[in-house]
């Protein structure tokens, strides 16, 4: 019999989810006080999580050893999505800066992408680094629609695309231009698929997309081919998401975190009392899921591990 595990906030919808979260697990609220939490990224060497508070124009950090939260960077050019590259450097999408940057080990900031064909990007949203060092990011227009998450401006490109930054030349290319509002993204374990969320329903609730698409990579590993809808959100919109070591997708939704088997079946949920924007695996064994709710940072221990 499946259902809500008493007192845990975990809902089992499929037997394949039954042993993923321990029965003793509790969702912890680690901190609150943000306006819109986003883009968590884990730094194992520092036992630290960094995430964005977009409207407050700051990045925050959680020290997992002390439990303390402080400001990592402010102003932060309305940073949104973050990730860590293969050299342990922070890669950040900036709404205010309309660019993708990398924070070097000495603290200096390098701009990786700000234009395409001479035109400014809209407002880079989320980012992932492939094993070959290439950087892939989404560029919807959320950060230029109002001054709340960035700066009101017209789109110079006129579309919301997904881009790739070449690891050798730094050249920026479009990998897909047929999304309404491309948002979160992540590679499958073997990097044969790039999963991309489309949150077009945010501004067209009746007809806009609210799904994750699975896009096949071309033989060159640098382009995208055919795609299909992997899952459609049943509560609000998918935003950011991450995979675990078995290829399950743990994705944000309006009522918490939804967990999908690689075959597209929704197998379980972790209930959170506010809209979730993004998640990240952390802890020494990558078995602690950090969850960015609207105003707060949450965490839950699991019986699985995040994909490295």
Protein Blocks (a to p, Z undefined) as FASTA:
>chain_A
ZZddehklpacfbfklmmmpcfkbccddfbghifbdghiacdfklopacdddfknopadd
ddfknopacdfbdcehhpabdcddfkopacdddfklopacdddfkopacdfbfbeehiac
fbdfbdcddfkopacddddfklmmpmmlmccdddfklpacdddddfklopacdfbfcbfb
dcbddddfkopaccdddfklmmomklmccbdddddddfkopaccddddfbdcfehjafbd
cddfkopacdddfklccdddfkopafbdcddfbdcfbdcdedjkopaccdddfkbccddd
dfbdcdZZ
